[in-house]
């Protein structure tokens, strides 16, 4: 049993309870979509922060001079790629 399966069993109970108190299918779908979007955006921000922190160490180890993530073009590409 992996984490996804365990989480889906927990969510099945939640969906059952929500349906029994009158929730509509569209509401459930929009809630799960919203939660997934929040998790993805949070992971995106954390990954950018990690890359920003790891870049100097990478430059030192690889003896390269990679540009910083502060450049607006790089951030614009990341955001457009994720959209």
mmCIF file as gemmi writes it, N, C-alpha and C atoms, coordinates in Angstrom:
data_model
loop_
_atom_site.group_PDB
_atom_site.id
_atom_site.type_symbol
_atom_site.label_atom_id
_atom_site.label_alt_id
_atom_site.label_comp_id
_atom_site.label_asym_id
_atom_site.label_entity_id
_atom_site.label_seq_id
_atom_site.pdbx_PDB_ins_code
_atom_site.Cartn_x
_atom_site.Cartn_y
_atom_site.Cartn_z
_atom_site.occupancy
_atom_site.B_iso_or_equiv
_atom_site.pdbx_formal_charge
_atom_site.auth_seq_id
_atom_site.auth_asym_id
_atom_site.pdbx_PDB_model_num
ATOM 1 N N . UNK Axp A 1 ? 0.849 -1.175 0 1 0 ? 1 A 1
ATOM 2 C CA . UNK Axp A 1 ? 0 0 0 1 0 ? 1 A 1
ATOM 3 C C . UNK Axp A 1 ? 0.896 1.242 0 1 0 ? 1 A 1
ATOM 4 N N . UNK Axp A 2 ? 0.708 2.09 -0.975 1 0 ? 2 A 1
ATOM 5 C CA . UNK Axp A 2 ? 1.52 3.3 -1.018 1 0 ? 2 A 1
ATOM 6 C C . UNK Axp A 2 ? 0.753 4.49 -0.44 1 0 ? 2 A 1
ATOM 7 N N . UNK Axp A 3 ? 1.396 5.625 -0.421 1 0 ? 3 A 1
ATOM 8 C CA . UNK Axp A 3 ? 0.813 6.809 0.188 1 0 ? 3 A 1
ATOM 9 C C . UNK Axp A 3 ? -0.446 7.265 -0.543 1 0 ? 3 A 1
ATOM 10 N N . UNK Axp A 4 ? -0.452 7.135 -1.84 1 0 ? 4 A 1
ATOM 11 C CA . UNK Axp A 4 ? -1.612 7.539 -2.629 1 0 ? 4 A 1
ATOM 12 C C . UNK Axp A 4 ? -2.841 6.712 -2.281 1 0 ? 4 A 1
ATOM 13 N N . UNK Axp A 5 ? -2.662 5.427 -2.15 1 0 ? 5 A 1
ATOM 14 C CA . UNK Axp A 5 ? -3.772 4.553 -1.809 1 0 ? 5 A 1
ATOM 15 C C . UNK Axp A 5 ? -4.293 4.842 -0.411 1 0 ? 5 A 1
ATOM 16 N N . UNK Axp A 6 ? -3.397 5.044 0.517 1 0 ? 6 A 1
ATOM 17 C CA . UNK Axp A 6 ? -3.81 5.35 1.88 1 0 ? 6 A 1
ATOM 18 C C . UNK Axp A 6 ? -4.57 6.664 1.934 1 0 ? 6 A 1
ATOM 19 N N . UNK Axp A 7 ? -4.1 7.642 1.201 1 0 ? 7 A 1
ATOM 20 C CA . UNK Axp A 7 ? -4.78 8.941 1.186 1 0 ? 7 A 1
ATOM 21 C C . UNK Axp A 7 ? -6.151 8.826 0.518 1 0 ? 7 A 1
ATOM 22 N N . UNK Axp A 8 ? -6.253 8.032 -0.543 1 0 ? 8 A 1
ATOM 23 C CA . UNK Axp A 8 ? -7.54 7.907 -1.229 1 0 ? 8 A 1
ATOM 24 C C . UNK Axp A 8 ? -8.579 7.214 -0.347 1 0 ? 8 A 1
ATOM 25 N N . UNK Axp A 9 ? -8.161 6.272 0.493 1 0 ? 9 A 1
ATOM 26 C CA . UNK Axp A 9 ? -9.096 5.631 1.412 1 0 ? 9 A 1
ATOM 27 C C . UNK Axp A 9 ? -9.63 6.637 2.421 1 0 ? 9 A 1
ATOM 28 N N . UNK Axp A 10 ? -8.747 7.501 2.895 1 0 ? 10 A 1
ATOM 29 C CA . UNK Axp A 10 ? -9.165 8.534 3.833 1 0 ? 10 A 1
ATOM 30 C C . UNK Axp A 10 ? -10.126 9.512 3.161 1 0 ? 10 A 1
ATOM 31 N N . UNK Axp A 11 ? -9.816 9.87 1.913 1 0 ? 11 A 1
ATOM 32 C CA . UNK Axp A 11 ? -10.657 10.818 1.198 1 0 ? 11 A 1
ATOM 33 C C . UNK Axp A 11 ? -12.013 10.204 0.838 1 0 ? 11 A 1
ATOM 34 N N . UNK Axp A 12 ? -12.069 8.897 0.653 1 0 ? 12 A 1
ATOM 35 C CA . UNK Axp A 12 ? -13.334 8.24 0.334 1 0 ? 12 A 1
ATOM 36 C C . UNK Axp A 12 ? -14.325 8.416 1.475 1 0 ? 12 A 1
ATOM 37 N N . UNK Axp A 13 ? -13.836 8.323 2.71 1 0 ? 13 A 1
ATOM 38 C CA . UNK Axp A 13 ? -14.707 8.559 3.862 1 0 ? 13 A 1
ATOM 39 C C . UNK Axp A 13 ? -15.208 9.998 3.859 1 0 ? 13 A 1
ATOM 40 N N . UNK Axp A 14 ? -14.303 10.915 3.6 1 0 ? 14 A 1
ATOM 41 C CA . UNK Axp A 14 ? -14.666 12.33 3.577 1 0 ? 14 A 1
ATOM 42 C C . UNK Axp A 14 ? -15.713 12.606 2.495 1 0 ? 14 A 1
ATOM 43 N N . UNK Axp A 15 ? -15.521 12.025 1.32 1 0 ? 15 A 1
ATOM 44 C CA . UNK Axp A 15 ? -16.474 12.224 0.231 1 0 ? 15 A 1
ATOM 45 C C . UNK Axp A 15 ? -17.831 11.65 0.61 1 0 ? 15 A 1
ATOM 46 N N . UNK Axp A 16 ? -17.842 10.499 1.231 1 0 ? 16 A 1
ATOM 47 C CA . UNK Axp A 16 ? -19.104 9.895 1.658 1 0 ? 16 A 1
ATOM 48 C C . UNK Axp A 16 ? -19.851 10.768 2.649 1 0 ? 16 A 1
ATOM 49 N N . UNK Axp A 17 ? -19.123 11.326 3.583 1 0 ? 17 A 1
ATOM 50 C CA . UNK Axp A 17 ? -19.757 12.196 4.571 1 0 ? 17 A 1
ATOM 51 C C . UNK Axp A 17 ? -20.274 13.463 3.906 1 0 ? 17 A 1
ATOM 52 N N . UNK Axp A 18 ? -19.466 14.045 3.052 1 0 ? 18 A 1
ATOM 53 C CA . UNK Axp A 18 ? -19.896 15.277 2.359 1 0 ? 18 A 1
ATOM 54 C C . UNK Axp A 18 ? -21.118 15.026 1.472 1 0 ? 18 A 1
ATOM 55 N N . UNK Axp A 19 ? -21.166 13.899 0.794 1 0 ? 19 A 1
ATOM 56 C CA . UNK Axp A 19 ? -22.319 13.593 -0.049 1 0 ? 19 A 1
ATOM 57 C C . UNK Axp A 19 ? -23.564 13.365 0.788 1 0 ? 19 A 1
ATOM 58 N N . UNK Axp A 20 ? -23.396 12.755 1.954 1 0 ? 20 A 1
ATOM 59 C CA . UNK Axp A 20 ? -24.562 12.492 2.799 1 0 ? 20 A 1
ATOM 60 C C . UNK Axp A 20 ? -25.146 13.771 3.398 1 0 ? 20 A 1
ATOM 61 N N . UNK Axp A 21 ? -24.335 14.816 3.536 1 0 ? 21 A 1
ATOM 62 C CA . UNK Axp A 21 ? -24.877 16.069 4.06 1 0 ? 21 A 1
ATOM 63 C C . UNK Axp A 21 ? -25.295 17.026 2.939 1 0 ? 21 A 1
ATOM 64 N N . UNK Axp A 22 ? -25.255 16.557 1.711 1 0 ? 22 A 1
ATOM 65 C CA . UNK Axp A 22 ? -25.831 17.321 0.614 1 0 ? 22 A 1
ATOM 66 C C . UNK Axp A 22 ? -24.871 17.985 -0.335 1 0 ? 22 A 1
ATOM 67 N N . UNK Axp A 23 ? -23.653 17.601 -0.344 1 0 ? 23 A 1
ATOM 68 C CA . UNK Axp A 23 ? -22.697 18.205 -1.264 1 0 ? 23 A 1
ATOM 69 C C . UNK Axp A 23 ? -22.92 17.684 -2.678 1 0 ? 23 A 1
ATOM 70 N N . UNK Axp A 24 ? -22.726 18.558 -3.642 1 0 ? 24 A 1
ATOM 71 C CA . UNK Axp A 24 ? -22.911 18.212 -5.05 1 0 ? 24 A 1
ATOM 72 C C . UNK Axp A 24 ? -21.566 17.766 -5.624 1 0 ? 24 A 1
ATOM 73 N N . UNK Axp A 25 ? -21.628 16.948 -6.666 1 0 ? 25 A 1
ATOM 74 C CA . UNK Axp A 25 ? -20.403 16.417 -7.273 1 0 ? 25 A 1
ATOM 75 C C . UNK Axp A 25 ? -19.481 17.532 -7.749 1 0 ? 25 A 1
ATOM 76 N N . UNK Axp A 26 ? -20.041 18.576 -8.33 1 0 ? 26 A 1
ATOM 77 C CA . UNK Axp A 26 ? -19.242 19.698 -8.831 1 0 ? 26 A 1
ATOM 78 C C . UNK Axp A 26 ? -18.49 20.385 -7.691 1 0 ? 26 A 1
ATOM 79 N N . UNK Axp A 27 ? -19.11 20.48 -6.527 1 0 ? 27 A 1
ATOM 80 C CA . UNK Axp A 27 ? -18.442 21.078 -5.371 1 0 ? 27 A 1
ATOM 81 C C . UNK Axp A 27 ? -17.244 20.242 -4.944 1 0 ? 27 A 1
ATOM 82 N N . UNK Axp A 28 ? -17.421 18.941 -4.93 1 0 ? 28 A 1
ATOM 83 C CA . UNK Axp A 28 ? -16.322 18.049 -4.545 1 0 ? 28 A 1
ATOM 84 C C . UNK Axp A 28 ? -15.17 18.138 -5.546 1 0 ? 28 A 1
ATOM 85 N N . UNK Axp A 29 ? -15.504 18.155 -6.814 1 0 ? 29 A 1
ATOM 86 C CA . UNK Axp A 29 ? -14.469 18.237 -7.848 1 0 ? 29 A 1
ATOM 87 C C . UNK Axp A 29 ? -13.713 19.545 -7.73 1 0 ? 29 A 1
ATOM 88 N N . UNK Axp A 30 ? -14.434 20.645 -7.548 1 0 ? 30 A 1
ATOM 89 C CA . UNK Axp A 30 ? -13.754 21.94 -7.435 1 0 ? 30 A 1
ATOM 90 C C . UNK Axp A 30 ? -12.912 22.02 -6.166 1 0 ? 30 A 1
ATOM 91 N N . UNK Axp A 31 ? -13.364 21.4 -5.087 1 0 ? 31 A 1
ATOM 92 C CA . UNK Axp A 31 ? -12.566 21.392 -3.855 1 0 ? 31 A 1
ATOM 93 C C . UNK Axp A 31 ? -11.266 20.62 -4.062 1 0 ? 31 A 1
ATOM 94 N N . UNK Axp A 32 ? -11.337 19.446 -4.649 1 0 ? 32 A 1
ATOM 95 C CA . UNK Axp A 32 ? -10.13 18.647 -4.858 1 0 ? 32 A 1
ATOM 96 C C . UNK Axp A 32 ? -9.188 19.318 -5.849 1 0 ? 32 A 1
ATOM 97 N N . UNK Axp A 33 ? -9.753 19.946 -6.873 1 0 ? 33 A 1
ATOM 98 C CA . UNK Axp A 33 ? -8.926 20.662 -7.842 1 0 ? 33 A 1
ATOM 99 C C . UNK Axp A 33 ? -8.221 21.839 -7.175 1 0 ? 33 A 1
ATOM 100 N N . UNK Axp A 34 ? -8.95 22.567 -6.338 1 0 ? 34 A 1
ATOM 101 C CA . UNK Axp A 34 ? -8.362 23.711 -5.631 1 0 ? 34 A 1
ATOM 102 C C . UNK Axp A 34 ? -7.239 23.263 -4.697 1 0 ? 34 A 1
ATOM 103 N N . UNK Axp A 35 ? -7.472 22.193 -3.969 1 0 ? 35 A 1
ATOM 104 C CA . UNK Axp A 35 ? -6.444 21.679 -3.061 1 0 ? 35 A 1
ATOM 105 C C . UNK Axp A 35 ? -5.198 21.255 -3.836 1 0 ? 35 A 1
ATOM 106 N N . UNK Axp A 36 ? -5.392 20.6 -4.964 1 0 ? 36 A 1
ATOM 107 C CA . UNK Axp A 36 ? -4.258 20.177 -5.784 1 0 ? 36 A 1
ATOM 108 C C . UNK Axp A 36 ? -3.491 21.379 -6.322 1 0 ? 36 A 1
ATOM 109 N N . UNK Axp A 37 ? -4.208 22.408 -6.723 1 0 ? 37 A 1
ATOM 110 C CA . UNK Axp A 37 ? -3.57 23.608 -7.242 1 0 ? 37 A 1
ATOM 111 C C . UNK Axp A 37 ? -2.737 24.298 -6.165 1 0 ? 37 A 1
ATOM 112 N N . UNK Axp A 38 ? -3.255 24.35 -4.954 1 0 ? 38 A 1
ATOM 113 C CA . UNK Axp A 38 ? -2.505 24.965 -3.851 1 0 ? 38 A 1
ATOM 114 C C . UNK Axp A 38 ? -1.227 24.177 -3.577 1 0 ? 38 A 1
ATOM 115 N N . UNK Axp A 39 ? -1.311 22.865 -3.574 1 0 ? 39 A 1
ATOM 116 C CA . UNK Axp A 39 ? -0.136 22.03 -3.324 1 0 ? 39 A 1
ATOM 117 C C . UNK Axp A 39 ? 0.902 22.222 -4.426 1 0 ? 39 A 1
ATOM 118 N N . UNK Axp A 40 ? 0.46 22.275 -5.674 1 0 ? 40 A 1
ATOM 119 C CA . UNK Axp A 40 ? 1.379 22.454 -6.792 1 0 ? 40 A 1
ATOM 120 C C . UNK Axp A 40 ? 2.062 23.817 -6.728 1 0 ? 40 A 1
ATOM 121 N N . UNK Axp A 41 ? 1.307 24.861 -6.436 1 0 ? 41 A 1
ATOM 122 C CA . UNK Axp A 41 ? 1.897 26.197 -6.339 1 0 ? 41 A 1
ATOM 123 C C . UNK Axp A 41 ? 2.891 26.281 -5.188 1 0 ? 41 A 1
ATOM 124 N N . UNK Axp A 42 ? 2.559 25.668 -4.078 1 0 ? 42 A 1
ATOM 125 C CA . UNK Axp A 42 ? 3.478 25.651 -2.943 1 0 ? 42 A 1
ATOM 126 C C . UNK Axp A 42 ? 4.761 24.899 -3.3 1 0 ? 42 A 1
ATOM 127 N N . UNK Axp A 43 ? 4.638 23.771 -3.973 1 0 ? 43 A 1
ATOM 128 C CA . UNK Axp A 43 ? 5.816 23.012 -4.388 1 0 ? 43 A 1
ATOM 129 C C . UNK Axp A 43 ? 6.659 23.805 -5.386 1 0 ? 43 A 1
ATOM 130 N N . UNK Axp A 44 ? 6.014 24.558 -6.262 1 0 ? 44 A 1
ATOM 131 C CA . UNK Axp A 44 ? 6.729 25.381 -7.232 1 0 ? 44 A 1
ATOM 132 C C . UNK Axp A 44 ? 7.545 26.457 -6.53 1 0 ? 44 A 1
ATOM 133 N N . UNK Axp A 45 ? 6.945 27.12 -5.563 1 0 ? 45 A 1
ATOM 134 C CA . UNK Axp A 45 ? 7.652 28.17 -4.823 1 0 ? 45 A 1
ATOM 135 C C . UNK Axp A 45 ? 8.815 27.581 -4.035 1 0 ? 45 A 1
ATOM 136 N N . UNK Axp A 46 ? 8.59 26.458 -3.38 1 0 ? 46 A 1
ATOM 137 C CA . UNK Axp A 46 ? 9.653 25.809 -2.605 1 0 ? 46 A 1
ATOM 138 C C . UNK Axp A 46 ? 10.789 25.375 -3.529 1 0 ? 46 A 1
ATOM 139 N N . UNK Axp A 47 ? 10.463 24.858 -4.697 1 0 ? 47 A 1
ATOM 140 C CA . UNK Axp A 47 ? 11.521 24.422 -5.624 1 0 ? 47 A 1
ATOM 141 C C . UNK Axp A 47 ? 12.331 25.611 -6.135 1 0 ? 47 A 1
ATOM 142 N N . UNK Axp A 48 ? 11.683 26.74 -6.391 1 0 ? 48 A 1
ATOM 143 C CA . UNK Axp A 48 ? 12.429 27.929 -6.807 1 0 ? 48 A 1
ATOM 144 C C . UNK Axp A 48 ? 13.351 28.422 -5.694 1 0 ? 48 A 1
ATOM 145 N N . UNK Axp A 49 ? 12.854 28.399 -4.472 1 0 ? 49 A 1
ATOM 146 C CA . UNK Axp A 49 ? 13.693 28.805 -3.347 1 0 ? 49 A 1
ATOM 147 C C . UNK Axp A 49 ? 14.886 27.868 -3.173 1 0 ? 49 A 1
ATOM 148 N N . UNK Axp A 50 ? 14.634 26.574 -3.303 1 0 ? 50 A 1
ATOM 149 C CA . UNK Axp A 50 ? 15.721 25.606 -3.177 1 0 ? 50 A 1
ATOM 150 C C . UNK Axp A 50 ? 16.756 25.8 -4.282 1 0 ? 50 A 1
ATOM 151 N N . UNK Axp A 51 ? 16.281 26.04 -5.494 1 0 ? 51 A 1
ATOM 152 C CA . UNK Axp A 51 ? 17.215 26.265 -6.604 1 0 ? 51 A 1
ATOM 153 C C . UNK Axp A 51 ? 18.028 27.53 -6.374 1 0 ? 51 A 1
ATOM 154 N N . UNK Axp A 52 ? 17.402 28.564 -5.858 1 0 ? 52 A 1
ATOM 155 C CA . UNK Axp A 52 ? 18.11 29.81 -5.575 1 0 ? 52 A 1
ATOM 156 C C . UNK Axp A 52 ? 19.188 29.593 -4.511 1 0 ? 52 A 1
ATOM 157 N N . UNK Axp A 53 ? 18.88 28.794 -3.503 1 0 ? 53 A 1
ATOM 158 C CA . UNK Axp A 53 ? 19.853 28.534 -2.443 1 0 ? 53 A 1
ATOM 159 C C . UNK Axp A 53 ? 20.967 27.591 -2.894 1 0 ? 53 A 1
ATOM 160 N N . UNK Axp A 54 ? 20.651 26.666 -3.773 1 0 ? 54 A 1
ATOM 161 C CA . UNK Axp A 54 ? 21.636 25.67 -4.194 1 0 ? 54 A 1
ATOM 162 C C . UNK Axp A 54 ? 22.519 26.146 -5.344 1 0 ? 54 A 1
ATOM 163 N N . UNK Axp A 55 ? 22.123 27.197 -6.027 1 0 ? 55 A 1
ATOM 164 C CA . UNK Axp A 55 ? 22.873 27.652 -7.19 1 0 ? 55 A 1
ATOM 165 C C . UNK Axp A 55 ? 24.316 28.061 -6.877 1 0 ? 55 A 1
ATOM 166 N N . UNK Axp A 56 ? 24.595 28.807 -5.821 1 0 ? 56 A 1
ATOM 167 C CA . UNK Axp A 56 ? 25.996 29.139 -5.534 1 0 ? 56 A 1
ATOM 168 C C . UNK Axp A 56 ? 26.865 27.911 -5.26 1 0 ? 56 A 1
ATOM 169 N N . UNK Axp A 57 ? 26.303 26.947 -4.542 1 0 ? 57 A 1
ATOM 170 C CA . UNK Axp A 57 ? 27.059 25.728 -4.266 1 0 ? 57 A 1
ATOM 171 C C . UNK Axp A 57 ? 27.314 24.954 -5.563 1 0 ? 57 A 1
ATOM 172 N N . UNK Axp A 58 ? 26.312 24.895 -6.435 1 0 ? 58 A 1
ATOM 173 C CA . UNK Axp A 58 ? 26.497 24.23 -7.719 1 0 ? 58 A 1
ATOM 174 C C . UNK Axp A 58 ? 27.577 24.919 -8.543 1 0 ? 58 A 1
ATOM 175 N N . UNK Axp A 59 ? 27.55 26.244 -8.564 1 0 ? 59 A 1
ATOM 176 C CA . UNK Axp A 59 ? 28.56 26.989 -9.318 1 0 ? 59 A 1
ATOM 177 C C . UNK Axp A 59 ? 29.964 26.694 -8.797 1 0 ? 59 A 1
ATOM 178 N N . UNK Axp A 60 ? 30.089 26.574 -7.493 1 0 ? 60 A 1
ATOM 179 C CA . UNK Axp A 60 ? 31.395 26.301 -6.9 1 0 ? 60 A 1
ATOM 180 C C . UNK Axp A 60 ? 31.858 24.882 -7.23 1 0 ? 60 A 1
ATOM 181 N N . UNK Axp A 61 ? 30.976 23.917 -7.099 1 0 ? 61 A 1
ATOM 182 C CA . UNK Axp A 61 ? 31.341 22.519 -7.343 1 0 ? 61 A 1
ATOM 183 C C . UNK Axp A 61 ? 31.617 22.282 -8.829 1 0 ? 61 A 1
ATOM 184 N N . UNK Axp A 62 ? 30.802 22.851 -9.701 1 0 ? 62 A 1
ATOM 185 C CA . UNK Axp A 62 ? 30.941 22.604 -11.131 1 0 ? 62 A 1
ATOM 186 C C . UNK Axp A 62 ? 31.928 23.558 -11.794 1 0 ? 62 A 1
ATOM 187 N N . UNK Axp A 63 ? 32.399 24.502 -11.03 1 0 ? 63 A 1
ATOM 188 C CA . UNK Axp A 63 ? 33.308 25.52 -11.552 1 0 ? 63 A 1
ATOM 189 C C . UNK Axp A 63 ? 32.698 26.22 -12.771 1 0 ? 63 A 1
ATOM 190 N N . UNK Axp A 64 ? 31.434 26.551 -12.626 1 0 ? 64 A 1
ATOM 191 C CA . UNK Axp A 64 ? 30.684 27.241 -13.675 1 0 ? 64 A 1
ATOM 192 C C . UNK Axp A 64 ? 30.138 28.542 -13.104 1 0 ? 64 A 1
ATOM 193 N N . UNK Axp A 65 ? 29.625 29.361 -13.972 1 0 ? 65 A 1
ATOM 194 C CA . UNK Axp A 65 ? 28.991 30.603 -13.55 1 0 ? 65 A 1
ATOM 195 C C . UNK Axp A 65 ? 27.583 30.63 -14.132 1 0 ? 65 A 1
ATOM 196 N N . UNK Axp A 66 ? 26.687 29.914 -13.485 1 0 ? 66 A 1
ATOM 197 C CA . UNK Axp A 66 ? 25.29 29.939 -13.905 1 0 ? 66 A 1
ATOM 198 C C . UNK Axp A 66 ? 24.633 31.192 -13.355 1 0 ? 66 A 1
ATOM 199 N N . UNK Axp A 67 ? 23.751 31.76 -14.135 1 0 ? 67 A 1
ATOM 200 C CA . UNK Axp A 67 ? 23.111 33.006 -13.722 1 0 ? 67 A 1
ATOM 201 C C . UNK Axp A 67 ? 22.102 32.753 -12.602 1 0 ? 67 A 1
ATOM 202 N N . UNK Axp A 68 ? 21.823 33.789 -11.902 1 0 ? 68 A 1
ATOM 203 C CA . UNK Axp A 68 ? 20.912 33.718 -10.771 1 0 ? 68 A 1
ATOM 204 C C . UNK Axp A 68 ? 19.472 33.6 -11.24 1 0 ? 68 A 1
ATOM 205 N N . UNK Axp A 69 ? 18.631 33.114 -10.35 1 0 ? 69 A 1
ATOM 206 C CA . UNK Axp A 69 ? 17.217 32.983 -10.676 1 0 ? 69 A 1
ATOM 207 C C . UNK Axp A 69 ? 16.476 34.302 -10.549 1 0 ? 69 A 1
ATOM 208 N N . UNK Axp A 70 ? 17.178 35.333 -10.156 1 0 ? 70 A 1
ATOM 209 C CA . UNK Axp A 70 ? 16.53 36.622 -9.974 1 0 ? 70 A 1
ATOM 210 C C . UNK Axp A 70 ? 16.209 37.298 -11.298 1 0 ? 70 A 1
ATOM 211 N N . UNK Axp A 71 ? 16.736 36.788 -12.364 1 0 ? 71 A 1
ATOM 212 C CA . UNK Axp A 71 ? 16.458 37.377 -13.674 1 0 ? 71 A 1
ATOM 213 C C . UNK Axp A 71 ? 14.974 37.202 -13.997 1 0 ? 71 A 1
ATOM 214 N N . UNK Axp A 72 ? 14.357 38.252 -14.405 1 0 ? 72 A 1
ATOM 215 C CA . UNK Axp A 72 ? 12.916 38.21 -14.655 1 0 ? 72 A 1
ATOM 216 C C . UNK Axp A 72 ? 12.569 37.285 -15.816 1 0 ? 72 A 1
ATOM 217 N N . UNK Axp A 73 ? 13.46 37.138 -16.78 1 0 ? 73 A 1
ATOM 218 C CA . UNK Axp A 73 ? 13.148 36.263 -17.909 1 0 ? 73 A 1
ATOM 219 C C . UNK Axp A 73 ? 13.073 34.809 -17.475 1 0 ? 73 A 1
ATOM 220 N N . UNK Axp A 74 ? 13.956 34.408 -16.544 1 0 ? 74 A 1
ATOM 221 C CA . UNK Axp A 74 ? 13.914 33.023 -16.076 1 0 ? 74 A 1
ATOM 222 C C . UNK Axp A 74 ? 12.627 32.758 -15.311 1 0 ? 74 A 1
ATOM 223 N N . UNK Axp A 75 ? 12.261 33.667 -14.417 1 0 ? 75 A 1
ATOM 224 C CA . UNK Axp A 75 ? 11.028 33.483 -13.664 1 0 ? 75 A 1
ATOM 225 C C . UNK Axp A 75 ? 9.817 33.492 -14.587 1 0 ? 75 A 1
ATOM 226 N N . UNK Axp A 76 ? 9.822 34.343 -15.589 1 0 ? 76 A 1
ATOM 227 C CA . UNK Axp A 76 ? 8.722 34.382 -16.538 1 0 ? 76 A 1
ATOM 228 C C . UNK Axp A 76 ? 8.616 33.072 -17.304 1 0 ? 76 A 1
ATOM 229 N N . UNK Axp A 77 ? 9.747 32.494 -17.68 1 0 ? 77 A 1
ATOM 230 C CA . UNK Axp A 77 ? 9.732 31.192 -18.373 1 0 ? 77 A 1
ATOM 231 C C . UNK Axp A 77 ? 9.192 30.103 -17.456 1 0 ? 77 A 1
ATOM 232 N N . UNK Axp A 78 ? 9.627 30.096 -16.203 1 0 ? 78 A 1
ATOM 233 C CA . UNK Axp A 78 ? 9.142 29.087 -15.251 1 0 ? 78 A 1
ATOM 234 C C . UNK Axp A 78 ? 7.639 29.185 -15.064 1 0 ? 78 A 1
ATOM 235 N N . UNK Axp A 79 ? 7.163 30.394 -14.909 1 0 ? 79 A 1
ATOM 236 C CA . UNK Axp A 79 ? 5.735 30.586 -14.682 1 0 ? 79 A 1
ATOM 237 C C . UNK Axp A 79 ? 4.937 30.221 -15.926 1 0 ? 79 A 1
ATOM 238 N N . UNK Axp A 80 ? 5.411 30.617 -17.095 1 0 ? 80 A 1
ATOM 239 C CA . UNK Axp A 80 ? 4.694 30.279 -18.318 1 0 ? 80 A 1
ATOM 240 C C . UNK Axp A 80 ? 4.742 28.773 -18.604 1 0 ? 80 A 1
ATOM 241 N N . UNK Axp A 81 ? 5.856 28.123 -18.234 1 0 ? 81 A 1
ATOM 242 C CA . UNK Axp A 81 ? 5.954 26.676 -18.425 1 0 ? 81 A 1
ATOM 243 C C . UNK Axp A 81 ? 4.982 25.943 -17.505 1 0 ? 81 A 1
ATOM 244 N N . UNK Axp A 82 ? 4.826 26.447 -16.285 1 0 ? 82 A 1
ATOM 245 C CA . UNK Axp A 82 ? 3.949 25.766 -15.332 1 0 ? 82 A 1
ATOM 246 C C . UNK Axp A 82 ? 2.478 26.024 -15.612 1 0 ? 82 A 1
ATOM 247 N N . UNK Axp A 83 ? 2.182 27.045 -16.389 1 0 ? 83 A 1
ATOM 248 C CA . UNK Axp A 83 ? 0.766 27.36 -16.692 1 0 ? 83 A 1
ATOM 249 C C . UNK Axp A 83 ? 0.237 26.54 -17.807 1 0 ? 83 A 1
